[in-house]
Amino acid sequence: MNQISLAQAFNQRSRPSMSLTMKNIFEHIDWNQLCDQIVVFAFTSSLYAAILYNFGINSPLLAGIVGLTLIVAIVVYGYLSHAKWRTTILTLLFIAIVLLGFGYSREFSYDGLNYHIATPLMLDHSLNGVASASAPGGVFWATHYPKAFEYFAYTANVLATRFNSGKAFTLLLSIPALFSLLKLFQTAGITGRTALITATICVYNPVAIGQLTTFYVDAANYYCWTIFSVNLLFALKSRAYSRVQLGIALVLLIGSKLTGPVLAAISILVFFVAAFVGGERSGFFQKYKGVIGQLAIWSFVAVAIIGYSPYVENVVGGKNIFYPVLGKDKVDVMWGKASAHFLGMNPLHRLLLSYSSVPSNCSSCGESEPTFVPSLSHLRDAFIALHTADTRFAGFGPFFGVMLIASLASFFWRRKDADIVKIYLLATLVVVMTHPQSWWARYVPMFYVVPFLIIARFSSSRRLLHIVIAFGIMNSVLAIGSVAGYIILKQTHYKNAVASVRTLCNQRQVVLTPSEMNWEADLRDDRLVVAVKSEPEAPDCLIDFDKMMIMKK
């Protein structure tokens, strides 16, 4: 696979004063190999916990044997792939820093504390021989949703001894996603720093920024789709690509969300149709049999191993493979997420209204609708709303609509032809337009790339691209400011709450009141002893942590 040189990306239009040491680091690192190693680590971590979960392994000895086997497999992979020592050391350092760093953060999102952390907790209880008095909060969704990143979270806890280290998957996968988009934009003639900045803005968009510090999986799922789609498109275009990233990204894409198989199918369909229409039709399947074989093998791994729960379990249990979102006894996951009036509109109407409105969220969402009046109070609420992992309306930030409109000027500018970007843009638009809830940014993070793809495909104007980049930077800066402010306030409040628990309970075990929020993970990361047995030794230190975590305005 061709080496991507970050040194070249920075050196174009860069100042001569740039540190020689930094240049040497960039030149001696195989960034493609680093990306391969990151996805291998993510896959192996998910595979380890998936084996424990699917086979019901609760013996520490057997768990150790499985872990040792996978470590040997990683070493063998490193040898066969001719891993470079500088690249490998950087990969290990990066992974270790990210795991340890996230271990000192805490989870405050609803979905994160509810069903995302439930799977790691259940695996932890099982391996430690703990019989819980009650099932964790969100156990229904934890059981019936794909769990690739929840499996990763458990393995991260084993490695770093902190549950919150499990949130590292989003940041880790953002690196190969970044390089995938960098290569994609370079095929359209966008070179050097501009391509790198453009890819960075697309990867670290407001949705991703809001989810980086949580257990939410939408951004990571988007990264997997990006890695998979770019590598598949490059494979069909006879360009250098990573077989490792193609296969593993497909596994994690299918194994992390119920929409994953649909996203993968759209990319496969669009890309193969484009290859059939625009290329040699005679011997088509013979030409691409290698790629087709890879897709078949990795799809089997995704469904039968990582995704055994829920895909295979649903089929064996006589349910729809996509239960609980489809089937005769499906659950309406969108009920109460917005007003009935808004949800009753057609998908395109909802999409246009959402992304042309002011960013907003809701606590009582049953009657919520987009806001279009940019008053001072609405702007203040818009800034606050960007801190959440699932901003309801205009989740890409206040300037996304402007970016989208500005990109349309490409059709009236100097035109160019960028075939690879054109096909990728088509697949992205098909994903967005076929998703029934594309008005909600968390479900279609790839939509944020569309303005940049339109310009890369149709326009040769650097000025137009720079304008859209500027708006993208402003969106990301606002999101970072909102997230940072929220984390500082919430983390401070949490530390005070933990200090109160330590004072109240002294050395006794903490008994948490029944709750949808699994605070056990956060509290155990702070080395508090949380009783989960049916008959704790000291059940009198009862704590309502939900109440303690309510912040006064």
C-alpha positions as CSV (number, residue, x, y, z in Angstrom):
1,M,0.0,0.0,0.0
2,N,1.3,3.4,-0.9
3,Q,2.8,5.4,2.0
4,I,0.9,8.5,3.0
5,S,3.4,11.1,3.9
6,L,2.3,13.6,6.5
7,A,5.6,15.3,6.1
8,Q,4.6,16.1,2.5
9,A,1.2,17.2,3.5
10,F,2.6,19.7,5.9
11,N,5.6,20.7,3.8
12,Q,3.4,22.1,1.0
13,R,3.2,25.8,1.9
14,S,4.7,25.1,5.3
15,R,7.4,27.4,6.8
16,P,11.1,26.4,6.6
17,S,11.4,26.8,10.3
18,M,9.5,23.6,11.0
19,S,11.4,21.4,13.4
20,L,13.6,18.9,11.6
21,T,12.8,16.4,14.4
22,M,9.1,16.6,13.6
23,K,9.9,16.1,9.9
24,N,12.0,13.1,10.7
25,I,9.1,11.6,12.9
26,F,6.7,12.0,10.0
27,E,9.0,10.5,7.5
28,H,9.9,7.4,9.5
29,I,6.3,6.5,10.4
30,D,4.3,4.3,8.1
31,W,0.9,5.9,8.7
32,N,-1.0,3.3,6.7
33,Q,0.5,0.6,8.9
34,L,-0.4,2.6,12.0
35,C,-4.0,2.8,10.8
36,D,-3.9,-1.0,10.2
37,Q,-2.6,-1.6,13.7
38,I,-5.3,0.6,15.3
39,V,-8.1,-1.3,13.6
40,V,-6.6,-4.6,14.4
41,F,-6.4,-3.6,18.1
42,A,-10.1,-2.5,18.0
43,F,-11.2,-5.7,16.3
44,T,-9.2,-8.0,18.6
45,S,-10.6,-6.2,21.7
46,S,-14.1,-6.6,20.4
47,L,-13.5,-10.2,19.4
48,Y,-12.1,-11.1,22.9
49,A,-15.2,-10.0,24.7
50,A,-17.6,-11.3,22.0
51,I,-16.1,-14.8,22.5
52,L,-16.7,-14.5,26.3
53,Y,-20.2,-13.2,25.8
54,N,-21.4,-15.6,23.1
55,F,-20.0,-18.7,24.7
56,G,-21.0,-17.7,28.2
57,I,-17.4,-18.0,29.5
58,N,-17.3,-17.1,33.2
59,S,-14.0,-18.8,34.1
60,P,-11.0,-16.5,34.6
61,L,-8.8,-19.3,33.4
62,L,-10.6,-19.8,30.1
63,A,-10.9,-16.0,29.7
64,G,-7.1,-15.9,30.2
65,I,-6.5,-18.6,27.6
66,V,-8.7,-16.7,25.1
67,G,-6.8,-13.5,25.7
68,L,-3.4,-15.1,25.4
69,T,-4.4,-16.8,22.1
70,L,-5.5,-13.4,20.7
71,I,-2.2,-11.8,21.9
72,V,-0.2,-14.5,20.1
73,A,-2.4,-13.9,17.0
74,I,-1.6,-10.2,17.1
75,V,2.1,-10.9,17.4
76,V,1.9,-13.3,14.4
77,Y,0.0,-10.6,12.4
78,G,2.7,-8.1,13.2
79,Y,5.4,-10.4,12.0
80,L,3.6,-11.4,8.8
81,S,2.8,-7.7,8.0
82,H,6.4,-6.7,8.5
83,A,5.6,-4.2,11.3
84,K,8.1,-1.4,11.5
85,W,9.3,-0.9,15.0
86,R,8.9,2.9,15.0
87,T,5.4,2.7,13.8
88,T,4.5,-0.1,16.2
89,I,5.9,1.8,19.2
90,L,3.9,4.9,18.2
91,T,0.8,2.8,17.9
92,L,1.2,1.2,21.3
93,L,2.0,4.6,22.9
94,F,-1.0,6.2,21.3
95,I,-3.4,3.4,22.3
96,A,-2.0,3.4,25.9
97,I,-2.3,7.1,26.3
98,V,-5.8,7.2,24.9
99,L,-7.0,4.3,27.1
100,L,-5.4,5.7,30.3
101,G,-6.6,9.2,29.5
102,F,-10.2,8.2,29.0
103,G,-10.0,6.2,32.2
104,Y,-9.9,9.5,34.2
105,S,-13.0,10.9,32.5
106,R,-16.5,10.0,33.6
107,E,-19.6,9.1,31.7
108,F,-22.6,11.4,32.1
109,S,-24.7,10.7,29.0
110,Y,-28.0,8.9,29.3
111,D,-27.4,6.2,26.7
112,G,-23.9,5.8,27.9
113,L,-24.9,5.2,31.5
114,N,-27.9,3.2,30.4
115,Y,-27.4,0.4,27.9
116,H,-23.9,1.1,26.5
117,I,-22.2,0.4,29.8
118,A,-24.5,-2.4,30.7
119,T,-22.7,-5.0,28.5
120,P,-19.3,-4.4,30.1
121,L,-20.8,-4.5,33.5
122,M,-22.6,-7.8,32.8
123,L,-19.4,-9.4,31.5
124,D,-17.4,-8.0,34.5
125,H,-20.0,-9.4,37.0
126,S,-20.0,-12.8,35.2
127,L,-16.2,-13.1,35.2
128,N,-15.9,-12.1,38.9
129,G,-18.7,-14.5,40.0
130,V,-21.0,-11.7,41.1
131,A,-24.7,-12.4,41.3
132,S,-26.5,-9.1,40.9
133,A,-29.6,-8.4,42.9
134,S,-31.1,-6.9,39.7
135,A,-30.2,-6.6,36.0
136,P,-28.3,-3.4,35.0
137,G,-30.3,-0.5,33.6
138,G,-30.9,-0.7,29.9
139,V,-30.4,-4.5,29.8
140,F,-33.2,-4.9,27.1
141,W,-31.4,-2.6,24.7
142,A,-28.0,-4.0,25.6
143,T,-29.2,-7.5,24.9
144,H,-30.9,-6.7,21.6
145,Y,-28.5,-4.2,20.0
146,P,-25.2,-5.0,18.3
147,K,-22.4,-4.7,20.8
148,A,-19.0,-4.4,19.0
149,F,-17.9,-1.3,20.8
150,E,-19.4,-2.4,24.1
151,Y,-17.3,-5.5,23.8
152,F,-14.3,-3.3,23.1
153,A,-15.2,-1.3,26.2
154,Y,-15.0,-4.4,28.4
155,T,-11.6,-5.4,27.0
156,A,-10.4,-1.8,27.6
157,N,-11.5,-2.1,31.2
158,V,-9.5,-5.4,31.5
159,L,-6.4,-3.7,30.1
160,A,-6.6,-0.3,31.9
161,T,-8.7,-1.4,35.0
162,R,-11.2,1.5,34.4
163,F,-14.6,1.2,32.7
164,N,-14.3,4.6,31.2
165,S,-11.2,3.6,29.2
166,G,-13.8,1.8,27.1
167,K,-14.8,5.1,25.5
168,A,-11.5,5.2,23.6
169,F,-12.9,3.5,20.5
170,T,-14.2,6.7,18.9
171,L,-10.9,8.6,19.1
172,L,-8.9,5.5,18.1
173,L,-11.0,4.9,15.0
174,S,-10.9,8.6,14.1
175,I,-7.3,8.3,13.0
176,P,-7.8,5.7,10.2
177,A,-11.0,7.5,9.2
178,L,-9.0,10.7,8.9
179,F,-6.4,9.2,6.6
180,S,-9.1,7.5,4.5
181,L,-10.8,10.9,3.8
182,L,-7.3,12.5,3.3
183,K,-6.7,10.0,0.5
184,L,-10.1,10.5,-0.9
185,F,-9.8,14.3,-1.2
186,Q,-6.3,13.9,-2.7
187,T,-7.8,12.0,-5.6
188,A,-9.7,15.2,-6.5
189,G,-6.5,17.2,-6.7
190,I,-6.8,18.7,-3.2
191,T,-3.2,18.6,-2.0
192,G,-1.1,19.1,1.1
193,R,-2.4,20.9,4.2
194,T,-5.8,21.7,2.6
195,A,-6.7,18.0,2.1
196,L,-5.5,17.3,5.7
197,I,-7.5,20.2,7.2
198,T,-10.6,19.3,5.2
199,A,-10.5,15.7,6.3
200,T,-9.9,16.8,9.9
201,I,-13.0,19.0,9.8
202,C,-15.1,16.2,8.4
203,V,-13.9,13.6,11.0
204,Y,-14.1,15.9,14.0
205,N,-17.5,17.4,13.2
206,P,-19.9,18.6,16.0
207,V,-21.6,15.2,16.2
208,A,-18.3,13.4,16.7
209,I,-17.0,16.1,19.2
210,G,-20.1,15.6,21.3
211,Q,-19.6,11.8,21.4
212,L,-15.8,11.6,21.8
213,T,-16.1,11.6,25.6
214,T,-19.1,9.3,25.8
215,F,-20.0,5.6,25.0
216,Y,-22.2,6.7,22.1
217,V,-21.3,4.7,19.0
218,D,-22.8,6.9,16.1
219,A,-19.5,8.7,15.4
220,A,-17.4,5.5,15.6
221,N,-19.9,3.8,13.3
222,Y,-19.5,6.7,10.8
223,Y,-15.8,6.2,11.0
224,C,-16.1,2.5,10.2
225,W,-18.4,3.3,7.2
226,T,-15.9,5.9,6.0
227,I,-12.9,3.5,6.3
228,F,-14.8,0.7,4.7
229,S,-16.3,2.8,1.9
230,V,-13.0,4.5,0.9
231,N,-11.0,1.3,0.8
232,L,-13.7,-0.6,-1.1
233,L,-14.0,2.2,-3.7
234,F,-10.2,2.2,-4.0
235,A,-10.2,-1.5,-4.5
236,L,-12.7,-1.3,-7.3
237,K,-10.8,1.5,-8.9
238,S,-7.5,-0.5,-8.8
239,R,-5.9,1.9,-6.4
240,A,-3.8,1.0,-3.4
241,Y,-6.0,0.1,-0.4
242,S,-5.8,-1.8,2.9
243,R,-7.4,-5.2,3.0
244,V,-7.1,-5.1,6.8
245,Q,-9.0,-1.9,7.1
246,L,-11.6,-2.9,4.5
247,G,-12.4,-6.1,6.3
248,I,-12.3,-5.0,9.9
249,A,-14.2,-1.8,9.3
250,L,-16.9,-3.9,7.7
251,V,-17.0,-6.1,10.7
252,L,-17.2,-3.2,13.2
253,L,-19.7,-1.4,11.0
254,I,-22.1,-4.3,11.0
255,G,-21.4,-5.3,14.5
256,S,-21.9,-1.9,16.2
257,K,-25.4,-0.7,15.0
258,L,-28.5,-2.3,13.4
259,T,-28.1,0.2,10.6
260,G,-24.6,-1.1,9.9
261,P,-25.6,-3.8,7.5
262,V,-27.8,-1.3,5.5
263,L,-24.9,1.2,5.3
264,A,-22.5,-1.5,4.1
265,A,-25.0,-2.8,1.6
266,I,-25.5,0.7,0.1
267,S,-21.8,1.3,-0.4
268,I,-21.4,-2.2,-1.9
269,L,-24.3,-1.7,-4.3
270,V,-23.5,1.8,-5.4
271,F,-19.8,1.1,-5.9
272,F,-20.3,-2.2,-7.8
273,V,-23.0,-0.7,-10.0
274,A,-20.7,2.3,-10.8
275,A,-17.8,-0.1,-11.6
276,F,-20.1,-2.2,-13.8
277,V,-21.5,0.8,-15.7
278,G,-18.2,2.7,-16.0
279,G,-15.8,-0.2,-16.7
280,E,-15.3,-3.4,-18.6
281,R,-18.4,-5.6,-18.3
282,S,-16.9,-8.7,-19.8
283,G,-15.3,-10.8,-17.0
284,F,-16.6,-8.3,-14.4
285,F,-17.1,-10.9,-11.6
286,Q,-13.8,-12.6,-12.5
287,K,-12.0,-9.3,-12.1
288,Y,-13.5,-8.5,-8.7
289,K,-13.8,-12.0,-7.3
290,G,-11.0,-11.3,-4.8
291,V,-12.9,-8.3,-3.4
292,I,-16.2,-10.2,-3.4
293,G,-14.5,-13.0,-1.5
294,Q,-13.2,-10.6,1.1
295,L,-16.6,-9.1,1.6
296,A,-18.2,-12.5,2.0
297,I,-15.7,-13.7,4.6
298,W,-15.7,-10.5,6.7
299,S,-19.5,-10.3,6.5
300,F,-19.7,-13.8,8.0
301,V,-17.4,-12.8,10.8
302,A,-19.4,-9.7,11.5
303,V,-22.8,-11.5,11.7
304,A,-21.8,-14.9,13.1
305,I,-19.2,-13.9,15.7
306,I,-19.1,-10.2,16.6
307,G,-22.8,-9.8,15.8
308,Y,-24.0,-13.2,16.9
309,S,-26.0,-11.3,19.5
310,P,-28.4,-10.0,18.3
311,Y,-28.4,-11.1,14.6
312,V,-28.2,-14.9,14.9
313,E,-30.0,-14.9,18.2
314,N,-32.9,-13.0,16.6
315,V,-33.2,-15.5,13.7
316,V,-32.9,-18.5,16.0
317,G,-35.5,-17.0,18.3
318,G,-38.0,-16.6,15.3
319,K,-37.7,-12.8,15.4
320,N,-36.9,-10.3,12.6
321,I,-33.1,-10.1,12.2
322,F,-33.3,-6.4,13.0
323,Y,-35.5,-6.7,16.1
324,P,-36.4,-4.6,18.0
325,V,-36.6,-1.9,15.4
326,L,-38.3,-4.2,12.8
327,G,-40.7,-7.1,13.1
328,K,-44.2,-7.7,14.3
329,D,-43.3,-6.8,17.9
330,K,-41.0,-3.9,17.1
331,V,-40.4,-1.0,19.4
332,D,-41.0,2.5,18.1
333,V,-37.6,4.0,19.0
334,M,-38.6,7.5,17.7
335,W,-41.7,7.8,19.9
336,G,-41.4,11.0,22.0
337,K,-38.2,12.1,20.3
338,A,-39.9,15.1,18.6
339,S,-43.5,16.4,18.1
340,A,-46.0,14.1,16.3
341,H,-46.5,17.0,13.8
342,F,-42.8,17.1,12.9
343,L,-42.3,13.3,12.8
344,G,-45.4,13.2,10.5
345,M,-43.6,15.2,7.8
346,N,-41.9,13.5,4.9
347,P,-38.2,12.7,5.5
348,L,-36.8,15.4,3.1
349,H,-39.0,18.1,4.7
350,R,-37.8,17.1,8.1
351,L,-34.2,17.1,7.0
352,L,-34.4,20.6,5.4
353,L,-36.2,22.1,8.5
354,S,-33.8,20.6,10.9
355,Y,-30.6,21.7,9.3
356,S,-31.9,25.2,8.5
357,S,-32.8,25.8,12.2
358,V,-31.0,26.9,15.3
359,P,-29.3,24.0,17.2
360,S,-31.6,22.9,20.0
361,N,-32.2,20.0,22.3
362,C,-35.0,19.1,24.6
363,S,-35.6,17.5,28.0
364,S,-39.3,17.0,27.3
365,C,-39.2,16.1,23.6
366,G,-42.8,15.0,22.9
367,E,-43.7,18.5,21.6
368,S,-40.3,19.7,20.4
369,E,-39.8,21.2,16.9
370,P,-37.0,23.1,15.2
371,T,-36.5,26.8,16.2
372,F,-35.8,29.4,13.5
373,V,-35.7,32.6,15.4
374,P,-32.1,33.5,16.4
375,S,-32.9,35.4,19.5
376,L,-30.3,35.9,22.2
377,S,-31.9,33.2,24.4
378,H,-32.1,30.8,21.4
379,L,-28.5,31.4,20.6
380,R,-27.5,30.8,24.2
381,D,-29.5,27.6,24.2
382,A,-28.0,26.6,20.8
383,F,-24.5,26.9,22.2
384,I,-25.5,24.8,25.2
385,A,-27.2,22.2,23.1
386,L,-24.0,21.4,21.2
387,H,-22.5,19.8,24.3
388,T,-24.7,16.8,24.0
389,A,-23.9,13.6,22.2
390,D,-27.2,13.7,20.3
391,T,-28.2,17.3,19.6
392,R,-31.8,17.0,18.4
393,F,-32.1,19.7,15.7
394,A,-29.3,21.2,13.6
395,G,-26.9,18.9,15.2
396,F,-24.1,19.8,12.8
397,G,-23.8,23.3,14.2
398,P,-25.3,26.6,13.2
399,F,-23.3,27.0,10.0
400,F,-23.9,23.7,8.3
401,G,-26.8,25.0,6.3
402,V,-24.6,27.8,5.1
403,M,-21.9,25.4,4.2
404,L,-24.3,23.3,2.2
405,I,-25.7,26.3,0.3
406,A,-22.2,27.7,-0.4
407,S,-21.1,24.4,-1.8
408,L,-23.8,24.6,-4.4
409,A,-22.0,27.5,-6.0
410,S,-19.6,24.8,-7.3
411,F,-22.1,24.2,-10.2
412,F,-21.6,27.8,-11.4
413,W,-17.8,27.8,-11.0
414,R,-14.9,26.4,-13.0
415,R,-15.8,22.7,-13.2
416,K,-13.6,19.7,-12.9
417,D,-14.1,15.9,-13.1
418,A,-13.2,13.8,-10.0
419,D,-14.7,10.4,-10.7
420,I,-13.8,8.7,-7.3
421,V,-15.2,11.6,-5.3
422,K,-18.3,11.6,-7.5
423,I,-19.1,7.9,-6.7
424,Y,-18.4,8.4,-3.0
425,L,-20.7,11.5,-3.0
426,L,-23.4,9.4,-4.6
427,A,-23.2,6.7,-2.0
428,T,-23.3,9.3,0.8
429,L,-26.4,10.9,-0.6
430,V,-28.1,7.6,-1.0
431,V,-27.3,6.8,2.7
432,V,-28.7,10.2,3.8
433,M,-31.8,10.2,1.6
434,T,-32.8,6.6,2.5
435,H,-32.4,7.0,6.2
436,P,-35.8,7.8,7.6
437,Q,-34.4,9.9,10.5
438,S,-31.7,11.8,8.6
439,W,-33.0,15.0,10.2
440,W,-31.2,13.9,13.4
441,A,-27.5,14.4,12.8
442,R,-26.3,11.6,15.1
443,Y,-27.8,9.1,12.6
444,V,-26.1,10.4,9.5
445,P,-22.7,12.0,10.5
446,M,-21.5,11.3,7.0
447,F,-23.9,14.1,5.8
448,Y,-21.4,16.6,7.1
449,V,-18.9,15.6,4.4
450,V,-21.3,16.4,1.5
451,P,-20.5,20.1,1.1
452,F,-16.8,19.3,0.8
453,L,-17.5,16.4,-1.6
454,I,-19.5,18.7,-3.8
455,I,-16.7,21.2,-4.0
456,A,-14.1,18.5,-4.5
457,R,-16.1,17.0,-7.3
458,F,-17.3,20.0,-9.2
459,S,-15.2,23.1,-8.4
460,S,-11.6,24.1,-9.0
461,S,-12.1,27.2,-6.8
462,R,-9.8,27.1,-3.8
463,R,-11.5,30.2,-2.4
464,L,-14.9,28.4,-2.2
465,L,-13.3,25.5,-0.5
466,H,-11.6,27.8,2.0
467,I,-14.9,29.5,2.8
468,V,-16.6,26.2,3.6
469,I,-13.6,25.1,5.6
470,A,-13.8,28.4,7.7
471,F,-17.5,27.7,8.5
472,G,-16.6,24.1,9.4
473,I,-13.9,25.3,11.8
474,M,-16.4,27.6,13.4
475,N,-18.8,24.8,13.9
476,S,-16.1,22.6,15.5
477,V,-14.8,25.4,17.7
478,L,-18.3,26.1,19.0
479,A,-18.9,22.4,19.7
480,I,-15.5,22.0,21.5
481,G,-16.3,25.1,23.6
482,S,-19.7,23.8,24.6
483,V,-18.5,20.2,25.3
484,A,-15.5,21.5,27.3
485,G,-17.7,23.8,29.4
486,Y,-20.2,21.1,30.2
487,I,-17.5,18.5,31.1
488,I,-15.7,21.0,33.4
489,L,-19.0,21.8,35.2
490,K,-20.3,18.2,35.3
491,Q,-17.0,16.7,36.3
492,T,-16.7,19.2,39.2
493,H,-20.2,18.4,40.3
494,Y,-19.5,14.7,40.1
495,K,-16.3,14.9,42.2
496,N,-18.2,16.8,44.9
497,A,-20.9,14.1,44.8
498,V,-18.3,11.3,45.1
499,A,-16.7,13.1,48.0
500,S,-20.1,13.2,49.7
501,V,-20.5,9.5,49.2
502,R,-17.1,8.8,50.7
503,T,-18.1,10.9,53.7
504,L,-21.5,9.3,54.1
505,C,-20.4,5.7,53.7
506,N,-16.9,5.8,55.1
507,Q,-15.5,2.3,54.6
508,R,-18.9,0.6,54.0
509,Q,-20.0,-0.7,50.7
510,V,-22.1,1.7,48.6
511,V,-25.6,0.4,47.8
512,L,-27.2,2.3,44.9
513,T,-30.9,2.8,44.6
514,P,-32.6,1.2,41.6
515,S,-32.0,3.4,38.5
516,E,-31.8,3.4,34.8
517,M,-28.4,4.8,35.1
518,N,-25.5,2.4,35.8
519,W,-23.5,4.7,38.0
520,E,-21.6,1.6,39.3
521,A,-19.0,1.9,36.5
522,D,-18.1,5.5,37.3
523,L,-18.0,4.9,41.0
524,R,-15.9,1.9,40.7
525,D,-13.4,3.9,38.5
526,D,-13.1,6.1,41.6
527,R,-12.3,3.0,43.6
528,L,-15.5,3.0,45.6
529,V,-16.8,-0.4,46.7
530,V,-20.2,-0.7,45.1
531,A,-22.4,-3.6,46.4
532,V,-24.1,-5.5,43.6
533,K,-24.7,-8.8,45.4
534,S,-28.2,-9.7,46.5
535,E,-27.1,-9.7,50.2
536,P,-24.3,-7.1,50.7
537,E,-22.4,-7.2,53.9
538,A,-23.3,-3.6,54.9
539,P,-26.6,-2.7,53.1
540,D,-27.3,0.4,55.2
541,C,-25.3,2.9,53.1
542,L,-28.0,3.5,50.6
543,I,-27.2,6.2,48.0
544,D,-29.5,7.8,45.5
545,F,-26.8,8.9,43.1
546,D,-29.4,10.1,40.5
547,K,-30.5,12.7,42.9
548,M,-27.0,13.7,43.9
549,M,-26.0,14.2,40.2
550,I,-28.8,16.7,39.5
551,M,-27.1,20.1,38.9
552,K,-28.8,23.2,40.0
553,K,-29.0,26.0,37.3
